[in-house]
Amino acid sequence: MKKLHLITVLGILFTFLTEKTTAQYYFYDNNYYDNPVIFELGGSVGIMNSLTDLGGKKGIGKKFVKDVNFGNTQLAGSISLSAIYKNAVAFRVEGTFGQVKAYDSILKKVKTSTFGRYERNLSFRSNITEFMVAAEIHPLFIFKKYDVTDELPRYSPYLMAGVGFFSFNPQAKLLNRWVDLQPLSTEGQGFTEYPGRKPYKLNQISIPVGVGVKYELSPMLNLRAECVYRILNTDYLDDVSTTYVDPTLYSNYFSGTKLTNALLLNDRQYELDPTHITTGGDQRGNAKNNDAYFTFNLKIGLLFGRERIRR
């Protein structure tokens, strides 16, 4: 019996301390308080762009964002579900949908500075579907503890990183038709003459990293601005990476329409200069840098888990 009473007392004490701590630590404003974990259902609209071998800006091509051509920007959107712990750390599951594209002809006005990139005359587009799991770190809530006398900041800058799984499918336009490029082995992928060039997979892993700022419009609604860059393990987002192959090899592997498409799309310099002759081994892309894509989104989130204070 004494043991039962002791358990009962400890239980009541634990409940009291937990509720007291929660009320003090997670007090949101005069009308609401937070549970230790709250949830956010979010949606976004924004833009998507990419960094690949194609297009870019004037010159030979610079690294990272210095070669971004905003003329290739496309629309994007996402849906997400997050669990937020003490406003300081969040774990998010998110689906992102958009499109990337690039084309060398965008360099026409600066073609004399592009060292053959304009004359290469390649182009692509690809739909992107991505699902990721990511963590957010909110420094304003990690490095300072707030109690009942403090007013919580309405805004919160944050860092995020995670792992994603994305699908893509580069295509090029030929005679008003969009043709899938990966099956055409435009750089000899899968040919025995090029044993080091394996067919690339259209479903791969990405590493999203980003920054953002969250602003709470109300206890139940917030607004975010967020930029996320995806580190990829492929240089074939645009189907371009290394050198041209010997075009006579295609007839050993393809026939019919597939052979015609491969011959017309692996090298399109003839469209600008019918006298041009490409030799196998000539530079087609730069394999030293993998491709990447990034998004900038405006998000709105609906919060669950904040409770109204009973008076």
C-alpha positions in Angstrom: 0.0 0.0 0.0 2.8 2.4 0.9 4.4 1.6 -2.4 1.2 2.4 -4.2 0.9 5.7 -2.4 4.5 6.6 -3.3 3.9 5.9 -7.0 0.8 8.0 -6.9 2.5 10.9 -5.2 5.5 10.7 -7.6 3.1 10.6 -10.5 1.2 13.7 -9.4 4.5 15.5 -8.7 5.9 14.6 -12.1 2.7 15.8 -13.8 2.8 19.1 -11.9 6.5 19.7 -12.7 6.0 18.8 -16.3 3.0 21.1 -16.7 4.7 23.9 -14.8 7.9 23.6 -16.9 5.9 23.5 -20.1 3.9 26.5 -19.2 7.0 28.5 -18.3 9.2 27.4 -21.1 6.8 27.1 -24.0 4.6 30.1 -23.3 3.9 31.6 -26.7 1.9 34.8 -26.0 -1.0 35.9 -23.8 -3.4 33.5 -25.5 -1.3 30.4 -26.5 1.4 28.1 -25.3 3.4 25.6 -27.2 3.7 21.8 -26.6 7.3 20.5 -26.8 6.6 19.4 -30.3 4.4 21.2 -32.8 3.7 20.4 -36.4 3.6 22.4 -39.6 1.8 21.6 -42.8 3.3 23.7 -45.6 3.1 24.5 -49.2 5.2 26.7 -51.5 5.5 28.4 -54.9 8.8 29.5 -56.3 11.4 29.2 -59.0 13.9 26.5 -60.0 17.1 26.8 -62.0 20.2 24.7 -62.6 24.0 24.8 -63.0 25.0 22.5 -65.9 27.4 22.5 -68.8 24.9 24.2 -71.1 24.0 27.8 -71.4 25.5 30.0 -68.6 27.0 33.4 -69.0 29.6 35.0 -71.2 33.2 33.7 -71.1 34.5 30.1 -70.7 32.1 29.4 -67.8 32.6 30.1 -64.2 32.1 28.0 -61.1 29.1 27.8 -58.9 26.4 30.6 -59.1 28.7 32.9 -61.1 27.5 31.0 -64.2 23.8 31.1 -63.5 21.7 32.4 -66.3 18.4 33.6 -64.9 16.8 33.4 -68.3 16.5 29.7 -67.7 14.4 30.1 -64.5 11.3 27.9 -64.3 8.4 27.6 -61.9 8.5 25.2 -58.9 6.4 24.2 -55.9 6.5 21.9 -52.9 4.4 20.4 -50.1 5.9 19.6 -46.7 5.2 18.3 -43.2 7.5 19.3 -40.3 7.9 18.4 -36.6 9.3 21.4 -34.7 10.9 20.8 -31.3 11.0 23.8 -28.9 11.1 26.1 -31.9 14.8 25.4 -32.2 15.1 22.2 -34.3 12.8 20.9 -37.0 12.6 17.7 -39.0 10.9 18.0 -42.4 9.6 15.6 -45.1 9.1 17.5 -48.4 8.1 16.9 -52.0 9.4 19.4 -54.6 8.2 19.6 -58.2 9.6 21.7 -61.0 11.6 21.9 -64.2 15.1 22.8 -65.3 16.3 23.8 -68.7 19.3 25.3 -70.5 20.4 26.0 -74.0 23.6 27.2 -75.6 21.8 29.6 -78.0 21.1 31.9 -75.0 24.7 33.0 -75.5 24.2 34.4 -78.9 24.8 38.0 -77.9 28.1 37.1 -76.3 29.1 34.3 -78.6 32.5 35.7 -79.3 33.5 35.3 -75.7 32.2 31.7 -75.1 35.1 29.7 -76.6 32.7 27.5 -78.6 29.9 27.0 -76.1 27.5 28.9 -78.3 28.6 27.0 -81.4 28.1 23.7 -79.5 24.3 24.5 -79.9 23.0 21.9 -77.4 19.9 22.2 -75.2 17.8 20.3 -72.8 14.9 20.4 -70.4 14.0 18.0 -67.6 11.1 17.7 -65.1 12.3 17.3 -61.5 10.5 15.3 -58.8 12.2 15.3 -55.5 11.4 13.9 -52.0 13.7 14.8 -49.2 14.1 14.5 -45.4 15.8 17.5 -43.8 16.7 19.1 -40.5 16.4 22.8 -39.7 18.5 24.6 -37.1 17.1 27.9 -35.7 19.9 29.7 -33.9 17.7 32.3 -32.2 16.0 29.6 -30.2 19.1 27.3 -29.7 21.4 29.9 -28.1 18.8 31.7 -26.0 16.2 30.3 -23.6 12.9 32.1 -23.3 10.7 32.1 -20.2 7.2 33.5 -19.4 8.5 37.1 -19.2 10.1 37.1 -22.6 8.4 37.9 -25.9 9.3 35.3 -28.5 10.7 36.7 -31.7 8.3 36.6 -34.6 11.1 35.9 -37.1 13.7 33.1 -37.1 16.5 32.7 -39.6 17.6 29.1 -40.0 19.9 26.7 -41.8 18.8 23.4 -43.2 20.4 20.2 -44.7 19.2 16.7 -45.6 19.1 14.0 -48.1 16.9 13.7 -51.1 15.8 11.3 -53.8 15.1 12.9 -57.2 14.1 11.8 -60.7 15.0 13.6 -63.9 14.8 12.9 -67.6 16.7 15.2 -70.0 15.1 15.8 -73.3 15.9 17.8 -76.4 13.6 19.2 -79.0 13.9 17.8 -82.6 11.5 18.8 -85.4 8.9 20.0 -82.8 9.2 16.7 -80.8 10.7 16.3 -77.4 13.1 13.3 -77.5 14.5 11.5 -74.4 18.3 11.8 -74.5 19.4 9.1 -72.0 18.5 6.1 -74.2 20.5 7.6 -77.1 23.9 7.3 -75.4 24.9 10.7 -76.7 28.4 10.3 -75.2 28.8 6.6 -75.9 27.4 5.4 -72.6 27.2 1.6 -72.6 29.3 1.2 -75.8 32.1 -1.3 -75.5 34.4 1.2 -77.2 34.0 3.5 -74.1 34.1 1.1 -71.1 34.4 4.0 -68.6 31.1 5.5 -69.7 28.2 3.8 -68.0 24.6 4.7 -68.6 23.5 7.2 -66.0 20.5 6.5 -63.7 17.4 8.8 -63.9 16.7 8.3 -60.2 19.5 9.5 -57.9 20.4 10.9 -54.5 20.8 14.6 -53.8 22.1 16.5 -50.8 19.9 19.6 -50.2 21.5 22.5 -48.2 19.9 25.9 -47.7 19.0 28.9 -45.7 15.8 30.6 -44.9 13.9 32.9 -42.6 10.5 32.2 -41.0 8.1 34.9 -39.9 5.1 34.0 -37.8 2.0 35.8 -39.0 -0.1 34.4 -36.2 0.0 31.6 -33.7 -1.3 29.3 -36.3 0.2 30.6 -39.5 3.7 31.4 -40.7 5.5 32.6 -43.8 8.9 31.6 -45.0 11.4 32.6 -47.7 13.9 29.8 -48.4 16.7 29.0 -50.9 17.9 25.4 -51.2 20.8 24.2 -53.3 21.1 20.5 -54.3 24.5 18.9 -54.4 24.4 16.1 -57.0 26.5 13.1 -57.8 25.9 13.3 -61.5 27.2 15.5 -64.4 24.4 14.3 -66.6 21.4 16.4 -65.5 21.7 18.0 -68.9 23.0 14.9 -70.7 26.4 16.6 -71.3 29.6 15.8 -69.5 32.7 14.8 -71.4 33.7 14.4 -75.1 32.0 13.6 -78.4 32.1 10.0 -79.6 32.8 8.6 -83.1 29.4 8.9 -84.8 30.0 5.9 -87.0 29.7 3.7 -83.9 26.0 4.4 -83.5 25.0 2.1 -86.4 26.6 -0.8 -84.4 24.0 -0.3 -81.6 21.0 1.5 -82.9 18.7 1.4 -86.0 15.7 3.1 -87.4 14.4 6.2 -85.6 16.6 5.7 -82.6 19.7 5.8 -84.8 18.5 8.9 -86.6 17.8 10.7 -83.3 21.2 9.7 -81.8 23.0 11.1 -84.9 21.1 14.3 -84.9 21.1 15.0 -81.2 24.6 14.0 -80.0 26.1 16.8 -82.0 24.1 19.8 -83.3 26.9 22.1 -84.5 25.8 21.3 -88.1 22.6 23.4 -87.5 24.7 26.6 -87.2 27.6 25.5 -89.6 26.7 22.7 -92.1 30.4 22.5 -93.0 31.5 21.7 -89.5 33.1 18.3 -88.9 33.2 17.0 -85.3 35.9 14.4 -84.4 35.5 11.8 -81.7 37.3 13.1 -78.6 36.5 16.8 -79.2 35.3 18.5 -76.0 31.5 18.4 -75.5 31.3 19.2 -71.7 33.4 19.6 -68.6 33.4 16.4 -66.4 35.3 18.2 -63.6 32.2 19.7 -62.1 28.9 17.9 -61.3 25.6 19.5 -62.2 23.3 21.1 -59.6 19.9 22.6 -59.3 18.4 25.0 -56.8 15.1 26.6 -55.7 13.9 29.8 -54.1 10.4 29.4 -52.6 7.9 31.4 -50.6 6.2 29.1 -48.2 3.1 29.3 -46.0 2.7 26.9 -43.1 -0.3 25.9 -40.9 0.7 25.0 -37.4 -0.8 22.3 -35.2 0.0 21.8 -31.5 -0.3 25.3 -30.0 -3.0 25.4 -27.4 -5.2 28.3 -26.3 -4.8 29.2 -22.7 -7.9 28.6 -20.6 -8.9 31.5 -18.4 
